Amino acid sequence: MTARTPAIILGGTGYVAGELLRLVLGHPRLELAAIASDSQPGEPVADAFPHLAAACGDLRYLSLEQAIETTMKHERSAVLAAAPHGVSHKLLDSLLTRAAAAGAKPAVVDISADFRFADPGEYARVYRHPHGAPSRIREFSCAVPEHLDRAPTPHVAHPGCFSTATLLASVPLLALDLIEPQIFVSAVTGSTGAGRNPIAGTHHPQRHSDLYAYSALAHRHAPEIAALARAAAGRAGHFAFVPHSGPFARGIHATVQARLSKHLDTGAAIAALRGFYAGRPFVRVLDEPPRLKDVVASNYAHLSAVADGDTIVVLSVVDNLVKGAAGGALQWMNRLLGLDETTGLTTPAPGWT
């Protein structure tokens, strides 16, 4: 039998951690070695994720310290970090320092924002606190998997869900020099994007049957989108980003609009997107506008475009918890471990959710 790599999930009670757990438990080349939660050490994992009870059995949470100790026992392991922003950088710095001393070589994919910016000063400006491990930043690359064939670093920071949906739509336009650099983005996200702890904006009676914008032109993901687009396309774009809260649990629908720098009709726009993503197994470019239900709970992204010669609109849909977080992170982990990037991720969307 082919050996499995031990997998350690850090920050194990949130929605993204639940998706990481679901994907790791079904992965043919990973074996769950630990899932950690400092808030619930010793508690049954199935209490937090009843839908995974049949797969979890009597699995219990470890403390973060116990999970780090588990990592030290393996020469090679897969560490998937779902700790909050502002916590992950110190946690991973400690883990990597101790791993080096123990002769262990974990591959890390971080899902927080802590290693997405190459400049610690930019991180501090956006998140309003200093980076806790600035010397570690150079050990992490950050990109949507479809925009970087191979990570030049030992570890990866996965972009956020809004960023994933927006970058998939906008990077081809910039890279192919199809548009002027001013890009307008309107993106609608499901309530799971706000995390597991209920707040006014995600409480069901407030969000049900409603749609509203928030942090217009001031969302913290806008600088991340701009920086990652520049790195992926080799050309800067100016993003006017307006996020919206939608009355559904999962998924992101992004509408990306820009003025064309050359005449293009809809057929040519769709052909350009298809050419750009040729050979990318998780991106499908459609002739018709994409729908969230066709990607929710999967690692697939669907795109389409409309162009009238002067303006282009690219429509992008992803699942925020999978392609925008846990699935994209696992796609990167597959690459770091030398596996095919699709391993354990090809289950299609269930539909009719």
C-alpha positions as a Markdown table, in Angstrom:
| # | Residue | x | y | z |
|---|---|---|---|---|
| 1 | Met | 0.0 | 0.0 | 0.0 |
| 2 | Thr | 1.1 | 3.6 | -0.7 |
| 3 | Ala | 2.2 | 5.3 | 2.5 |
| 4 | Arg | 0.1 | 8.1 | 3.9 |
| 5 | Thr | 1.4 | 11.4 | 5.1 |
| 6 | Pro | 0.3 | 12.4 | 8.7 |
| 7 | Ala | -2.0 | 15.5 | 8.6 |
| 8 | Ile | -2.4 | 17.9 | 11.5 |
| 9 | Ile | -5.2 | 20.4 | 11.5 |
| 10 | Leu | -4.7 | 23.5 | 13.7 |
| 11 | Gly | -7.6 | 25.6 | 14.9 |
| 12 | Gly | -10.2 | 22.9 | 14.7 |
| 13 | Thr | -13.7 | 24.1 | 15.5 |
| 14 | Gly | -14.6 | 26.6 | 12.8 |
| 15 | Tyr | -16.4 | 26.1 | 9.5 |
| 16 | Val | -13.1 | 25.9 | 7.6 |
| 17 | Ala | -11.6 | 23.4 | 10.0 |
| 18 | Gly | -14.7 | 21.3 | 9.6 |
| 19 | Glu | -14.2 | 21.3 | 5.8 |
| 20 | Leu | -10.5 | 20.5 | 6.2 |
| 21 | Leu | -11.5 | 17.6 | 8.5 |
| 22 | Arg | -14.0 | 16.3 | 5.9 |
| 23 | Leu | -11.5 | 16.5 | 3.1 |
| 24 | Val | -8.6 | 15.0 | 5.0 |
| 25 | Leu | -10.7 | 12.1 | 6.3 |
| 26 | Gly | -11.6 | 11.2 | 2.6 |
| 27 | His | -8.1 | 11.9 | 1.2 |
| 28 | Pro | -6.4 | 8.7 | -0.1 |
| 29 | Arg | -2.8 | 9.9 | 0.7 |
| 30 | Leu | -3.3 | 11.7 | 4.0 |
| 31 | Glu | -4.0 | 10.2 | 7.4 |
| 32 | Leu | -5.3 | 12.4 | 10.2 |
| 33 | Ala | -2.8 | 12.5 | 13.0 |
| 34 | Ala | -4.3 | 15.3 | 15.1 |
| 35 | Ile | -6.9 | 18.0 | 15.1 |
| 36 | Ala | -6.3 | 20.8 | 17.7 |
| 37 | Ser | -8.4 | 23.2 | 19.5 |
| 38 | Asp | -7.3 | 25.1 | 22.6 |
| 39 | Ser | -10.9 | 25.9 | 23.5 |
| 40 | Gln | -12.1 | 22.3 | 23.4 |
| 41 | Pro | -9.1 | 20.0 | 24.2 |
| 42 | Gly | -10.3 | 16.5 | 25.1 |
| 43 | Glu | -13.8 | 17.1 | 23.7 |
| 44 | Pro | -15.3 | 14.8 | 21.0 |
| 45 | Val | -14.8 | 16.3 | 17.5 |
| 46 | Ala | -18.2 | 14.9 | 16.6 |
| 47 | Asp | -19.8 | 17.3 | 19.1 |
| 48 | Ala | -18.5 | 20.2 | 16.9 |
| 49 | Phe | -19.3 | 18.6 | 13.6 |
| 50 | Pro | -22.2 | 16.1 | 14.0 |
| 51 | His | -22.4 | 15.6 | 10.2 |
| 52 | Leu | -18.9 | 14.0 | 10.4 |
| 53 | Ala | -19.7 | 11.8 | 13.3 |
| 54 | Ala | -19.7 | 8.6 | 11.3 |
| 55 | Ala | -16.2 | 9.3 | 10.0 |
| 56 | Cys | -14.8 | 10.8 | 13.2 |
| 57 | Gly | -15.7 | 8.0 | 15.5 |
| 58 | Asp | -14.3 | 8.7 | 19.0 |
| 59 | Leu | -11.8 | 11.2 | 17.7 |
| 60 | Arg | -11.1 | 14.0 | 20.3 |
| 61 | Tyr | -9.5 | 17.4 | 20.1 |
| 62 | Leu | -5.9 | 17.8 | 21.2 |
| 63 | Ser | -4.5 | 21.1 | 22.6 |
| 64 | Leu | -2.4 | 23.1 | 20.2 |
| 65 | Glu | 0.7 | 22.1 | 22.3 |
| 66 | Gln | -0.2 | 18.4 | 21.9 |
| 67 | Ala | -0.7 | 18.9 | 18.2 |
| 68 | Ile | 2.7 | 20.5 | 17.8 |
| 69 | Glu | 4.2 | 17.6 | 19.7 |
| 70 | Thr | 2.5 | 15.3 | 17.3 |
| 71 | Thr | 4.1 | 17.1 | 14.4 |
| 72 | Met | 7.6 | 16.7 | 16.0 |
| 73 | Lys | 7.1 | 12.9 | 15.9 |
| 74 | His | 7.1 | 12.7 | 12.1 |
| 75 | Glu | 9.9 | 13.5 | 9.8 |
| 76 | Arg | 7.4 | 14.7 | 7.2 |
| 77 | Ser | 3.8 | 15.8 | 7.8 |
| 78 | Ala | 1.1 | 18.0 | 6.4 |
| 79 | Val | 0.1 | 20.9 | 8.6 |
| 80 | Leu | -3.1 | 22.7 | 7.7 |
| 81 | Ala | -3.6 | 25.8 | 9.8 |
| 82 | Ala | -7.1 | 27.3 | 10.2 |
| 83 | Ala | -6.2 | 29.4 | 13.2 |
| 84 | Pro | -7.6 | 33.0 | 13.3 |
| 85 | His | -5.7 | 36.0 | 11.8 |
| 86 | Gly | -3.3 | 37.4 | 14.3 |
| 87 | Val | -2.9 | 34.0 | 15.9 |
| 88 | Ser | -1.5 | 31.8 | 13.2 |
| 89 | His | 1.8 | 33.7 | 12.6 |
| 90 | Lys | 3.0 | 33.1 | 16.2 |
| 91 | Leu | 1.7 | 29.5 | 16.3 |
| 92 | Leu | 3.4 | 28.5 | 13.1 |
| 93 | Asp | 6.6 | 30.3 | 14.0 |
| 94 | Ser | 6.7 | 28.2 | 17.2 |
| 95 | Leu | 5.9 | 25.0 | 15.3 |
| 96 | Leu | 8.5 | 25.6 | 12.6 |
| 97 | Thr | 11.2 | 26.6 | 15.1 |
| 98 | Arg | 10.6 | 23.4 | 17.1 |
| 99 | Ala | 10.4 | 21.3 | 14.0 |
| 100 | Ala | 13.8 | 22.5 | 12.8 |
| 101 | Ala | 15.3 | 21.6 | 16.2 |
| 102 | Ala | 13.7 | 18.2 | 16.1 |
| 103 | Gly | 14.8 | 17.4 | 12.5 |
| 104 | Ala | 11.2 | 17.4 | 11.3 |
| 105 | Lys | 10.1 | 18.9 | 8.0 |
| 106 | Pro | 6.4 | 19.7 | 8.0 |
| 107 | Ala | 4.8 | 21.2 | 4.9 |
| 108 | Val | 2.5 | 24.0 | 6.0 |
| 109 | Val | -0.5 | 25.7 | 4.3 |
| 110 | Asp | -1.9 | 28.6 | 6.2 |
| 111 | Ile | -5.5 | 29.7 | 5.6 |
| 112 | Ser | -5.4 | 32.9 | 7.7 |
| 113 | Ala | -4.2 | 36.2 | 6.3 |
| 114 | Asp | -1.0 | 36.1 | 8.4 |
| 115 | Phe | 1.4 | 35.2 | 5.5 |
| 116 | Arg | -0.4 | 36.5 | 2.5 |
| 117 | Phe | 1.5 | 39.8 | 2.3 |
| 118 | Ala | 5.2 | 39.8 | 1.3 |
| 119 | Asp | 5.7 | 43.0 | 3.3 |
| 120 | Pro | 5.1 | 42.9 | 7.1 |
| 121 | Gly | 4.4 | 46.6 | 7.0 |
| 122 | Glu | 1.5 | 46.2 | 4.6 |
| 123 | Tyr | 0.1 | 43.5 | 6.8 |
| 124 | Ala | 0.4 | 45.8 | 9.8 |
| 125 | Arg | -1.3 | 48.6 | 7.9 |
| 126 | Val | -4.3 | 46.4 | 6.8 |
| 127 | Tyr | -4.7 | 44.4 | 10.1 |
| 128 | Arg | -3.7 | 47.2 | 12.5 |
| 129 | His | -1.2 | 45.2 | 14.5 |
| 130 | Pro | 2.4 | 44.2 | 13.9 |
| 131 | His | 3.2 | 40.9 | 12.3 |
| 132 | Gly | 4.2 | 38.4 | 15.0 |
| 133 | Ala | 6.8 | 36.5 | 12.9 |
| 134 | Pro | 8.1 | 38.8 | 10.1 |
| 135 | Ser | 11.2 | 36.7 | 9.5 |
| 136 | Arg | 9.0 | 33.7 | 8.5 |
| 137 | Ile | 7.2 | 35.6 | 5.7 |
| 138 | Arg | 9.9 | 34.7 | 3.1 |
| 139 | Glu | 9.2 | 31.0 | 3.8 |
| 140 | Phe | 5.6 | 31.4 | 2.4 |
| 141 | Ser | 4.3 | 32.0 | -1.1 |
| 142 | Cys | 0.7 | 33.2 | -1.6 |
| 143 | Ala | -1.3 | 32.7 | -4.8 |
| 144 | Val | -4.4 | 31.0 | -6.1 |
| 145 | Pro | -3.1 | 27.6 | -7.3 |
| 146 | Glu | -4.1 | 28.2 | -10.9 |
| 147 | His | -1.8 | 31.3 | -11.0 |
| 148 | Leu | 1.4 | 29.7 | -9.8 |
| 149 | Asp | 2.5 | 26.4 | -11.1 |
| 150 | Arg | 4.9 | 25.6 | -8.3 |
| 151 | Ala | 5.6 | 27.3 | -4.9 |
| 152 | Pro | 9.2 | 28.5 | -4.7 |
| 153 | Thr | 9.0 | 28.3 | -0.9 |
| 154 | Pro | 8.5 | 25.4 | 1.5 |
| 155 | His | 5.2 | 26.7 | 2.7 |
| 156 | Val | 2.1 | 28.4 | 1.2 |
| 157 | Ala | -0.5 | 30.9 | 2.4 |
| 158 | His | -3.8 | 30.4 | 0.6 |
| 159 | Pro | -5.6 | 33.6 | -0.5 |
| 160 | Gly | -9.0 | 34.4 | 1.1 |
| 161 | Cys | -12.3 | 33.4 | -0.4 |
| 162 | Phe | -13.2 | 36.9 | -1.8 |
| 163 | Ser | -9.7 | 37.1 | -3.2 |
| 164 | Thr | -9.9 | 33.6 | -4.9 |
| 165 | Ala | -13.2 | 34.5 | -6.7 |
| 166 | Thr | -12.0 | 37.9 | -7.8 |
| 167 | Leu | -8.5 | 36.8 | -8.8 |
| 168 | Leu | -9.7 | 34.0 | -10.9 |
| 169 | Ala | -11.8 | 36.5 | -12.9 |
| 170 | Ser | -9.4 | 39.4 | -13.1 |
| 171 | Val | -5.9 | 38.0 | -13.4 |
| 172 | Pro | -6.5 | 36.7 | -17.0 |
| 173 | Leu | -7.7 | 40.2 | -18.1 |
| 174 | Leu | -4.6 | 41.8 | -16.7 |
| 175 | Ala | -2.1 | 39.2 | -17.8 |
| 176 | Leu | -3.5 | 39.2 | -21.4 |
| 177 | Asp | -3.5 | 43.0 | -21.4 |
| 178 | Leu | -7.2 | 43.0 | -22.3 |
| 179 | Ile | -8.3 | 45.8 | -20.0 |
| 180 | Glu | -7.5 | 49.2 | -18.6 |
| 181 | Pro | -6.3 | 48.8 | -15.0 |
| 182 | Gln | -9.4 | 50.2 | -13.2 |
| 183 | Ile | -11.4 | 47.1 | -12.1 |
| 184 | Phe | -14.8 | 47.2 | -10.4 |
| 185 | Val | -15.8 | 44.2 | -8.3 |
| 186 | Ser | -19.2 | 43.5 | -6.7 |
| 187 | Ala | -19.1 | 40.2 | -4.7 |
| 188 | Val | -21.8 | 38.5 | -2.6 |
| 189 | Thr | -20.8 | 36.0 | 0.1 |
| 190 | Gly | -22.7 | 33.4 | 2.1 |
| 191 | Ser | -22.9 | 33.7 | 5.9 |
| 192 | Thr | -20.3 | 31.0 | 6.6 |
| 193 | Gly | -17.7 | 33.5 | 5.4 |
| 194 | Ala | -18.2 | 35.4 | 8.7 |
| 195 | Gly | -17.2 | 32.5 | 10.8 |
| 196 | Arg | -19.0 | 30.3 | 13.3 |
| 197 | Asn | -19.7 | 32.7 | 16.1 |
| 198 | Pro | -22.9 | 34.5 | 15.4 |
| 199 | Ile | -22.9 | 38.3 | 15.1 |
| 200 | Ala | -25.6 | 40.7 | 14.0 |
| 201 | Gly | -24.5 | 40.5 | 10.4 |
| 202 | Thr | -24.7 | 36.7 | 10.2 |
| 203 | His | -27.6 | 36.0 | 12.6 |
| 204 | His | -30.2 | 34.2 | 10.5 |
| 205 | Pro | -33.2 | 36.6 | 11.2 |
| 206 | Gln | -31.1 | 39.5 | 10.1 |
| 207 | Arg | -29.6 | 37.9 | 7.0 |
| 208 | His | -32.5 | 35.8 | 5.7 |
| 209 | Ser | -34.3 | 37.2 | 2.6 |
| 210 | Asp | -31.9 | 40.2 | 2.6 |
| 211 | Leu | -29.0 | 41.5 | 0.6 |
| 212 | Tyr | -26.7 | 44.4 | 1.7 |
| 213 | Ala | -23.2 | 45.8 | 1.1 |
| 214 | Tyr | -20.6 | 46.4 | 3.8 |
| 215 | Ser | -17.1 | 47.9 | 3.9 |
| 216 | Ala | -17.6 | 49.3 | 0.4 |
| 217 | Leu | -14.2 | 50.4 | -1.0 |
| 218 | Ala | -12.6 | 49.8 | 2.4 |
| 219 | His | -12.6 | 46.0 | 2.8 |
| 220 | Arg | -9.4 | 44.4 | 4.1 |
| 221 | His | -9.2 | 42.0 | 1.2 |
| 222 | Ala | -8.9 | 44.7 | -1.4 |
| 223 | Pro | -5.2 | 45.3 | -0.8 |
| 224 | Glu | -4.6 | 41.6 | -0.8 |
| 225 | Ile | -6.4 | 41.2 | -4.1 |
| 226 | Ala | -4.4 | 44.1 | -5.7 |
| 227 | Ala | -1.1 | 42.7 | -4.4 |
| 228 | Leu | -1.8 | 39.1 | -5.6 |
| 229 | Ala | -3.2 | 40.2 | -8.9 |
| 230 | Arg | 0.0 | 42.2 | -9.6 |
| 231 | Ala | 2.2 | 39.2 | -8.7 |
| 232 | Ala | 0.2 | 36.8 | -10.8 |
| 233 | Ala | -0.4 | 39.0 | -13.9 |
| 234 | Gly | 2.8 | 41.0 | -13.8 |
| 235 | Arg | 0.7 | 44.1 | -14.1 |
| 236 | Ala | -1.0 | 46.3 | -11.5 |
| 237 | Gly | -4.7 | 46.7 | -11.3 |
| 238 | His | -6.7 | 49.2 | -9.2 |
| 239 | Phe | -9.6 | 47.4 | -7.6 |
| 240 | Ala | -12.8 | 49.1 | -6.5 |
| 241 | Phe | -14.2 | 46.3 | -4.3 |
| 242 | Val | -17.7 | 46.2 | -2.8 |
| 243 | Pro | -18.6 | 43.1 | -0.8 |
| 244 | His | -22.2 | 42.1 | 0.0 |
| 245 | Ser | -23.8 | 39.7 | 2.5 |
| 246 | Gly | -26.1 | 37.2 | 0.8 |
| 247 | Pro | -29.0 | 35.3 | 2.3 |
| 248 | Phe | -27.4 | 31.9 | 1.8 |
| 249 | Ala | -24.8 | 29.9 | 3.8 |
| 250 | Arg | -22.1 | 29.0 | 1.3 |
| 251 | Gly | -20.6 | 30.4 | -1.8 |
| 252 | Ile | -19.3 | 33.6 | -3.4 |
| 253 | His | -20.6 | 35.2 | -6.6 |
| 254 | Ala | -18.3 | 37.9 | -7.9 |
| 255 | Thr | -19.0 | 40.3 | -10.8 |
| 256 | Val | -15.8 | 41.8 | -12.2 |
| 257 | Gln | -16.1 | 44.7 | -14.7 |
| 258 | Ala | -13.5 | 46.7 | -16.6 |
| 259 | Arg | -13.1 | 48.8 | -19.7 |
| 260 | Leu | -11.5 | 46.9 | -22.6 |
| 261 | Ser | -8.2 | 48.2 | -24.0 |
| 262 | Lys | -8.9 | 46.5 | -27.3 |
| 263 | His | -12.2 | 45.5 | -29.0 |
| 264 | Leu | -13.5 | 42.2 | -27.8 |
| 265 | Asp | -16.9 | 40.5 | -28.2 |
| 266 | Thr | -18.3 | 37.9 | -25.9 |
| 267 | Gly | -17.1 | 34.9 | -27.9 |
| 268 | Ala | -13.5 | 36.2 | -27.9 |
| 269 | Ala | -13.7 | 37.0 | -24.2 |
| 270 | Ile | -14.8 | 33.5 | -23.3 |
| 271 | Ala | -12.2 | 32.0 | -25.6 |
| 272 | Ala | -9.5 | 34.1 | -23.9 |
| 273 | Leu | -10.5 | 32.8 | -20.5 |
| 274 | Arg | -10.6 | 29.2 | -21.7 |
| 275 | Gly | -7.1 | 29.6 | -23.2 |
| 276 | Phe | -5.8 | 31.1 | -20.0 |
| 277 | Tyr | -7.2 | 28.2 | -17.8 |
| 278 | Ala | -6.5 | 25.4 | -20.3 |
| 279 | Gly | -5.1 | 22.4 | -18.3 |
| 280 | Arg | -6.4 | 23.8 | -15.0 |
| 281 | Pro | -8.7 | 21.0 | -13.7 |
| 282 | Phe | -10.7 | 23.0 | -11.2 |
| 283 | Val | -11.7 | 26.0 | -13.4 |
| 284 | Arg | -14.5 | 25.7 | -15.9 |
| 285 | Val | -15.3 | 28.5 | -18.3 |
| 286 | Leu | -19.0 | 28.4 | -19.4 |
| 287 | Asp | -20.9 | 30.0 | -22.2 |
| 288 | Glu | -23.7 | 31.0 | -19.8 |
| 289 | Pro | -23.6 | 32.8 | -16.5 |
| 290 | Pro | -22.4 | 30.5 | -13.7 |
| 291 | Arg | -24.6 | 29.5 | -10.8 |
| 292 | Leu | -23.5 | 29.0 | -7.2 |
| 293 | Lys | -25.4 | 25.7 | -6.8 |
| 294 | Asp | -23.1 | 24.1 | -9.4 |
| 295 | Val | -20.0 | 24.6 | -7.3 |
| 296 | Val | -21.1 | 24.8 | -3.7 |
| 297 | Ala | -19.3 | 22.2 | -1.5 |
| 298 | Ser | -16.8 | 21.5 | -4.3 |
| 299 | Asn | -13.3 | 22.7 | -5.2 |
| 300 | Tyr | -14.5 | 23.8 | -8.7 |
| 301 | Ala | -14.7 | 27.4 | -9.9 |
| 302 | His | -17.0 | 28.4 | -12.8 |
| 303 | Leu | -16.5 | 31.5 | -14.9 |
| 304 | Ser | -18.1 | 33.2 | -17.8 |
| 305 | Ala | -17.8 | 36.5 | -19.5 |
| 306 | Val | -19.8 | 39.1 | -21.5 |
| 307 | Ala | -18.2 | 41.8 | -23.7 |
| 308 | Asp | -19.6 | 44.5 | -25.9 |
| 309 | Gly | -16.5 | 45.8 | -27.5 |
| 310 | Asp | -15.9 | 48.5 | -24.9 |
| 311 | Thr | -16.6 | 46.8 | -21.6 |
| 312 | Ile | -16.1 | 43.3 | -20.2 |
| 313 | Val | -17.8 | 41.6 | -17.3 |
| 314 | Val | -16.5 | 38.3 | -15.9 |
| 315 | Leu | -18.7 | 36.3 | -13.6 |
| 316 | Ser | -17.0 | 34.0 | -11.1 |
| 317 | Val | -18.5 | 31.5 | -8.6 |
| 318 | Val | -16.7 | 29.5 | -5.9 |
| 319 | Asp | -17.5 | 27.8 | -2.7 |
| 320 | Asn | -16.0 | 30.0 | 0.0 |
| 321 | Leu | -15.3 | 27.2 | 2.4 |
| 322 | Val | -13.8 | 24.8 | -0.2 |
| 323 | Lys | -12.1 | 26.4 | -3.2 |
| 324 | Gly | -11.8 | 29.7 | -1.2 |
| 325 | Ala | -10.3 | 28.0 | 1.9 |
| 326 | Ala | -10.0 | 24.3 | 2.8 |
| 327 | Gly | -10.1 | 22.9 | -0.7 |
| 328 | Gly | -7.7 | 25.4 | -2.2 |
| 329 | Ala | -5.4 | 24.8 | 0.8 |
| 330 | Leu | -5.5 | 21.1 | 0.2 |
| 331 | Gln | -4.8 | 21.6 | -3.5 |
| 332 | Trp | -1.6 | 23.4 | -2.5 |
| 333 | Met | -0.7 | 20.7 | 0.1 |
| 334 | Asn | -1.0 | 18.1 | -2.6 |
| 335 | Arg | 1.6 | 20.0 | -4.6 |
| 336 | Leu | 3.9 | 20.5 | -1.7 |
| 337 | Leu | 3.8 | 16.7 | -1.1 |
| 338 | Gly | 4.5 | 15.9 | -4.7 |
| 339 | Leu | 1.0 | 14.6 | -5.3 |
| 340 | Asp | -1.3 | 15.3 | -8.2 |
| 341 | Glu | -3.1 | 18.5 | -7.2 |
| 342 | Thr | -6.5 | 16.9 | -7.7 |
| 343 | Thr | -6.0 | 14.1 | -5.2 |
| 344 | Gly | -9.0 | 13.9 | -2.9 |
| 345 | Leu | -10.7 | 16.9 | -4.4 |
| 346 | Thr | -12.6 | 15.8 | -7.5 |
| 347 | Thr | -15.9 | 15.2 | -5.8 |
| 348 | Pro | -18.4 | 17.3 | -7.8 |
| 349 | Ala | -20.9 | 19.7 | -6.2 |
| 350 | Pro | -24.0 | 18.0 | -4.8 |
| 351 | Gly | -26.4 | 20.5 | -6.4 |
| 352 | Trp | -29.8 | 21.4 | -5.1 |
| 353 | Thr | -28.4 | 22.5 | -1.8 |
